[in-house]
Amino acid sequence: MEKISRRDFLKLTASGFIGTVGESLFLKDSLFAASSPYMSVVEGKNIKMATRKSIDLLGGMKKFVKKGNRVVVKPNIAWNRSPEQAANTHPAVVGEIVRMCREAGAREVIVIDHTCHDARMTYRKSGIEEAVKKAGGKVKFAKRYVKKNIPEGYKLKEAEILSEVVEADVLINVPVVKVHGGAKVSISMKNLMGVVKDRGKMHRVGLHESITDLSTLIKPDLIVVDAYRILLTRGPQGPGKVKYTYQIIAGTDPVALDAYATKLLGKKPEDIGHILMGERRGLGKISVPESVIYRTRLTITEELEKWMAA
């Protein structure tokens, strides 16, 4: 199937769920009957290797990024917190994704977020700015927006979206896993709020409905979930209780990924409004057969771990 550009896609009405799933499976359900795993879960203390492995298990970055593509990576860089506090995406995850995009032939890799604190401060303290530059990418601050209609929106009918996202050939969503006062959890679907100028409106008209509405318009080509360490309390900003799970989760189904990560927070995905609405509106699946999840635990020597971290 010929892949349309993200710019063209955003001009069209979202048209339901399309997924890539299942390795060596003999399932009758066509949803889980493609040539690669539906999602990958990699556990390991070497965060760079775990990030790379999670994408390799899906077919590698070249499956998502083609030579000459303009890639936008959207992590969570909203808060003036250090990497250990788990309020922002881990810089090592973001840096490795940028590096893989460059290796795949991307002509430009932009990392951007609409922050809650001063962007220059949060980009620096999060460690993301330095990691991105070392990996050959560019950081940009949220300045330009394009008004977009949301054809399938129930509560959120239109929104001003970051122009970099609208103009990108490839969008990679890289959330961190944490609790959230209003949305209960902040993972991939909630992380898309960082591409919207007026987040306050989303709270006013109905947060869970608005998150789902936005997800019908903005559909990342790849989602890499940072669950290396997760924020269990006082989210989304923290500081709060942090738990290390050493997991990186990757896939293309935001509902499935969020459902899996929600359980890491000790919550039920069926109790999270936007996750449940996402499934009901055809954005993905809450319940995914274990047979289509590729799980692996890294076992590496100290020498290799040092080499990967260099």
Secondary structure, 3 states (H helix, E strand, C coil): CCCCCHHHHCCCCCCCCCCCCCCCCCCCCHHHCCCCCCEEEEECCCHHHHHHHHHHCCCCHHHCCCCCCEEEEEECCCCCCCHHHCCCCCHHHHHHHHHHHHHCCCCEEEEEECCCCCHHHHHHHCCHHHHHHHCCCEEEECCCEEEEECCCCCCCCEEEEEHHHHHCCEEEEECEEEEECCCEEECHHHHHHHHECCHHHHHHHCHHHHHHHHHHHCCCCEEEEEEEEEECCCCCCCCCCEEEEEEEEEECCHHHHHHHHHHHCCCCHHHCHHHHHHHHCCCCCCCCCHHHEEEEECCCCHHHHHHHHC
